[in-house]
Amino acid sequence: MADLSGRCSELRPLKRGILFSLLTWLLLAGRATCQAPGTSPGRIVVGTDLSITRLAGAWVPQAGAAISLRLTPRILVGGVGRVDLEHLTIASQGDVRVRFGYGGVRVEVQPWTRWPGLGFSLLAGAGNVDALEPNTGSVVDSENGAIIEPGISFTRALVGRVGLFATASWRHAFEFEDVVSLDSRDLSGPRLGIGLTLGPF
C-alpha cells in the first residue's frame, strides 16, 4: 500500500482543474459575446447523463453534467464533469476500492445541417483517482493526471427545450502513476451514455 505521507497535499487538484476549466469556458464565452455586440449573446445548453465506462477491465457506472455555450449554430464550448457511481474493488490489494472522476473543457462541432443532432466532441482536462480503505472509506493513496476524450453524440428533441441524447467516447488518460496497481492504461477506455439536455436559453 502506498504511503500517505507527502501525498495528502495532492488529493484535491482535480477541483482546481475543474475550476480552471470553467474559468476558461467563461473567458471564451465573454470573448465571443464581446466580438458581436449587436447580436444574440449566445445560447446556453445544460445536460446530464448516465453512462458506463471501462476501468481496469470492469464496467463501472458514471454520472455526468455539462454546461455549454453555443458560439455558432454548429459549435459549442463548455465544461464537463464526470464521477463514478460505483467504486471499483481491487481484490489483489485487499479489496481496496477506487474512486475515479474527471472534468474539463469540451468543444463540440455539429458539422452537417442534414443531421443537426449529430456532434463530434473533444474533452481536455484533468482527472483524479483515490484508493479507499474498504472498511472506513478513508483515502490511502491518490493520483492526478490528464484526460483527453474524443466522442460522438446524437441528440433528438423531445418536447420544448428538452432533448434526449446518446453518446460514445474513448478516454485517454496520461501521467497517472501506480495507484494500487492501476496506471494510465487502466484508466483509459470506452464510455457509453444516455442523457437529457435542456436549452438553449
C-alpha positions as CSV (number, residue, x, y, z in Angstrom):
1,M,0.0,0.0,0.0
2,A,1.4,3.4,-0.9
3,D,2.5,5.8,1.9
4,L,0.2,8.7,2.7
5,S,3.0,11.0,3.8
6,G,3.9,13.6,1.2
7,R,0.8,12.8,-0.9
8,C,-2.1,14.2,1.1
9,S,-1.5,17.6,-0.4
10,E,-2.2,16.1,-3.9
11,L,-5.7,14.8,-3.1
12,R,-7.7,17.8,-4.4
13,P,-6.0,19.2,-7.5
14,L,-8.9,17.9,-9.6
15,K,-11.2,20.5,-8.1
16,R,-8.7,23.2,-9.1
17,G,-8.5,21.6,-12.6
18,I,-12.3,21.8,-13.0
19,L,-12.4,25.3,-11.7
20,F,-9.7,26.3,-14.2
21,S,-11.7,24.6,-17.0
22,L,-14.9,26.5,-16.0
23,L,-13.0,29.8,-15.8
24,T,-11.5,29.1,-19.3
25,W,-15.0,28.5,-20.6
26,L,-16.3,31.8,-19.1
27,L,-13.4,33.7,-20.7
28,L,-14.2,32.1,-24.1
29,A,-17.9,32.9,-23.7
30,G,-17.2,36.5,-22.7
31,R,-14.8,37.0,-25.7
32,A,-17.4,35.5,-28.1
33,T,-20.1,37.8,-26.9
34,C,-17.9,40.9,-27.0
35,Q,-17.0,40.2,-30.6
36,A,-20.6,40.5,-31.7
37,P,-22.2,43.3,-29.6
38,G,-25.2,43.7,-31.8
39,T,-26.1,40.0,-31.9
40,S,-27.5,37.4,-29.6
41,P,-25.1,36.8,-26.6
42,G,-25.2,33.1,-27.3
43,R,-27.3,30.1,-26.1
44,I,-26.7,28.1,-23.0
45,V,-27.4,24.4,-23.0
46,V,-27.1,22.2,-19.9
47,G,-27.1,18.4,-19.8
48,T,-26.9,15.4,-17.5
49,D,-26.2,11.8,-18.3
50,L,-25.7,8.3,-17.0
51,S,-23.1,6.1,-18.6
52,I,-20.9,3.0,-18.2
53,T,-17.2,3.1,-18.7
54,R,-14.4,0.6,-18.7
55,L,-11.9,0.8,-15.8
56,A,-9.2,-1.8,-15.2
57,G,-11.1,-4.5,-17.1
58,A,-14.5,-3.8,-15.4
59,W,-17.6,-1.8,-16.4
60,V,-18.4,1.0,-13.9
61,P,-21.4,3.3,-13.9
62,Q,-20.8,7.1,-14.1
63,A,-22.8,10.2,-13.8
64,G,-22.0,13.4,-15.6
65,A,-23.1,17.0,-16.0
66,A,-22.3,19.7,-18.6
67,I,-22.9,23.3,-19.5
68,S,-22.2,24.7,-22.9
69,L,-22.4,27.9,-24.9
70,R,-23.4,27.7,-28.5
71,L,-20.9,30.0,-30.1
72,T,-22.3,29.4,-33.6
73,P,-25.1,27.3,-34.9
74,R,-22.6,24.4,-35.2
75,I,-20.0,25.0,-32.5
76,L,-20.5,24.6,-28.7
77,V,-17.9,25.2,-26.0
78,G,-18.4,24.3,-22.3
79,G,-17.4,22.5,-19.2
80,V,-18.0,18.8,-18.3
81,G,-17.6,16.8,-15.1
82,R,-17.9,13.0,-14.6
83,V,-17.7,10.8,-11.5
84,D,-18.2,7.1,-10.9
85,L,-21.3,5.9,-9.1
86,E,-19.9,2.6,-8.0
87,H,-16.3,2.3,-6.8
88,L,-14.2,-0.4,-8.4
89,T,-12.8,-3.0,-6.0
90,I,-9.2,-4.2,-6.4
91,A,-9.2,-7.7,-4.8
92,S,-5.5,-8.2,-5.2
93,Q,-4.9,-5.1,-3.0
94,G,-7.0,-6.3,-0.1
95,D,-10.4,-5.2,-1.5
96,V,-9.3,-1.6,-1.7
97,R,-11.9,0.5,-3.5
98,V,-11.0,3.0,-6.3
99,R,-12.9,6.3,-6.8
100,F,-12.3,8.0,-10.1
101,G,-13.6,11.3,-11.6
102,Y,-12.5,13.8,-14.2
103,G,-13.6,17.1,-15.9
104,G,-12.5,19.7,-18.3
105,V,-13.4,21.9,-21.3
106,R,-15.2,20.3,-24.1
107,V,-15.6,21.6,-27.7
108,E,-18.4,20.1,-29.8
109,V,-18.9,20.5,-33.6
110,Q,-22.1,19.6,-35.4
111,P,-20.9,19.7,-39.0
112,W,-23.9,18.7,-41.1
113,T,-27.2,20.5,-41.4
114,R,-28.7,17.3,-42.8
115,W,-28.2,15.7,-39.3
116,P,-28.3,18.6,-36.9
117,G,-28.3,16.3,-33.8
118,L,-25.0,14.6,-34.7
119,G,-22.0,16.0,-33.0
120,F,-18.3,15.3,-32.6
121,S,-16.6,16.5,-29.4
122,L,-13.2,16.7,-27.7
123,L,-12.8,17.0,-23.9
124,A,-9.5,18.1,-22.4
125,G,-9.0,18.3,-18.7
126,A,-7.8,16.6,-15.5
127,G,-8.7,13.5,-13.5
128,N,-8.2,12.2,-10.0
129,V,-8.1,8.6,-8.7
130,D,-8.4,7.8,-5.0
131,A,-7.7,4.5,-3.3
132,L,-10.1,4.0,-0.4
133,E,-9.7,1.7,2.6
134,P,-12.5,-0.8,2.4
135,N,-13.8,-0.6,6.0
136,T,-13.5,3.1,6.8
137,G,-13.6,4.7,3.3
138,S,-10.6,6.8,4.1
139,V,-8.2,7.8,1.3
140,V,-4.9,5.8,1.5
141,D,-3.5,6.9,-1.9
142,S,-4.3,9.4,-4.6
143,E,-3.0,10.4,-8.0
144,N,-3.8,13.0,-10.6
145,G,-3.4,13.1,-14.3
146,A,-4.5,14.5,-17.7
147,I,-7.6,13.4,-19.7
148,I,-8.3,13.6,-23.4
149,E,-11.6,12.2,-24.5
150,P,-12.9,12.4,-28.1
151,G,-16.5,11.4,-28.6
152,I,-19.6,11.3,-30.8
153,S,-23.2,12.0,-29.8
154,F,-26.6,12.2,-31.3
155,T,-29.4,14.4,-29.8
156,R,-33.1,14.2,-30.6
157,A,-35.6,16.9,-29.5
158,L,-38.4,15.5,-27.2
159,V,-40.6,18.4,-26.2
160,G,-40.0,22.1,-25.9
161,R,-36.4,22.6,-24.9
162,V,-35.8,19.1,-23.7
163,G,-33.7,16.7,-25.8
164,L,-32.6,13.1,-25.4
165,F,-29.0,12.2,-26.5
166,A,-26.8,9.1,-26.8
167,T,-23.1,9.4,-26.7
168,A,-20.0,7.2,-27.1
169,S,-16.4,8.3,-26.4
170,W,-12.9,6.9,-25.7
171,R,-11.0,8.3,-22.7
172,H,-7.2,8.6,-22.9
173,A,-5.5,9.0,-19.5
174,F,-2.0,10.3,-19.1
175,E,0.5,10.8,-16.2
176,F,-1.3,8.5,-13.7
177,E,1.4,6.6,-11.9
178,D,1.0,3.4,-9.9
179,V,-2.0,3.6,-7.6
180,V,-2.9,0.2,-6.0
181,S,-1.6,-1.4,-9.2
182,L,-3.5,1.0,-11.5
183,D,-1.9,3.3,-14.1
184,S,-2.9,5.4,-17.1
185,R,-3.6,2.4,-19.2
186,D,-6.1,1.0,-16.7
187,L,-7.9,4.4,-16.5
188,S,-8.2,4.7,-20.3
189,G,-11.2,3.1,-22.0
190,P,-14.6,3.4,-23.7
191,R,-17.7,5.2,-22.4
192,L,-21.3,4.8,-23.5
193,G,-24.0,7.0,-22.1
194,I,-27.5,8.4,-22.5
195,G,-28.9,11.6,-21.1
196,L,-31.0,14.7,-21.3
197,T,-30.3,18.3,-22.5
198,L,-32.2,21.4,-21.5
199,G,-31.9,24.5,-23.7
200,P,-30.9,26.6,-25.5
201,F,-31.6,29.6,-23.3
